[in-house]
């Protein structure tokens, strides 16, 4: 995710069954780092879908400089470093336009 400026993205992918727990561990590591650093103007959530191997991430970047603070985290770099090797279906990134939200990003 190299965009700048305010934006919202949806990322979906499917990992190999034997790599699902590894992926979960990486995600949890990223969230521990986010909780510690508490970057302003940034919202992020991750979901594991019911099949156990599909994942979805929602990101909203509203920083003053338009940069995604997640990209600077070592934990995120580790998570994404070998993502293609963990995936059965590679990440698909879609831009989102909010039409309405109820307590989702508040």
Buried (B, 14 or more C-beta within 10 A) or exposed (E): BEBEEEBBBEBBBBBBEEBBEBBBEBBEBBBEBBEEBEBEBBBBEBEBEEEEBBBBBBBBBBBEEEBBBBEEBEBBEEBBEEBEEBBEEEBEBEEEEEEEEEEEEE
